[in-house]
Amino acid sequence: MEKLVLLSLVTVLMAGCVGHETYPKSIYEDPDIENEGNNTGKEYNATVTLSELEGSWRKPCGPVDGSPHFDIVTISFSRSEFTTDIKNYIDAGCAQPYREAPNPTALIKFKLGNGIMLNDGTIVTEMNSRTMHYDGAHFYPEEYNIIYIKNDTFYAGVDDQDTTLQRPTRLDYKRPFHKIN
């Protein structure tokens, strides 16, 4: 067990130093991600289903928090996994590619959890995800987020987290994803 923990730690540290990584299958071969709870302790029926997620969603051109550049993010869901494709640009119109920045991609497995109620009364769905492979930039191995779909618009939580105790409590209404197919 100590060797597995040490291998995990070394892998995570190395992943932060390189732009292309596949997490070891010995740690991540099980696509089921444990649902460890929610923010309120009260469970609701999930509001998002796998069939609603199926297909591709795009976040329009917008600023990248904490960076001087802009991006367009596309995510494509199929069954219990999704891929990400991020294109970086130097201008607010996303017309001039940011040649020095990578255009990261990732393959991520996920599991939908319970519904939870936010302070504004919106019932969202917990989403736990595990990055299986990434290229171009670092993706965290596991993330815990909330999602909500309304009128072909997909909202994710503000700042997804790496533990269920820190799961977001607000949705990002500034840059939602829109269904493209």
Stockholm file with secondary structure:
# STOCKHOLM 1.0

chainA/1-181         MEKLVLLSLVTVLMAGCVGHETYPKSIYEDPDIENEGNNTGKEYNATVTLSELEGSWRKPCGPVDGSPHFDIVTISFSRSEFTTDIKNYIDAGCAQPYREAPNPTALIKFKLGNGIMLNDGTIVTEMNSRTMHYDGAHFYPEEYNIIYIKNDTFYAGVDDQDTTLQRPTRLDYKRPFHKIN
#=GR chainA/1-181 SS CHHHHHHHHHHHHHHTTCSEEECCHHHHCCCCCCCCCCSSSCCBCCSCCHHHHCEEEEEEEEECTTSSCEEEEEEEEETTEEEEEEEEESSTTSCSBCTTSCCCEEEEEEEEEEEEECTTSCEEEEEEEEEEEEESSCCCSEEEEEEEEETTEEEEBSSCBSSGGGCCSSBCCSSCEEECC
#=GC SS_cons         CHHHHHHHHHHHHHHTTCSEEECCHHHHCCCCCCCCCCSSSCCBCCSCCHHHHCEEEEEEEEECTTSSCEEEEEEEEETTEEEEEEEEESSTTSCSBCTTSCCCEEEEEEEEEEEEECTTSCEEEEEEEEEEEEESSCCCSEEEEEEEEETTEEEEBSSCBSSGGGCCSSBCCSSCEEECC
//
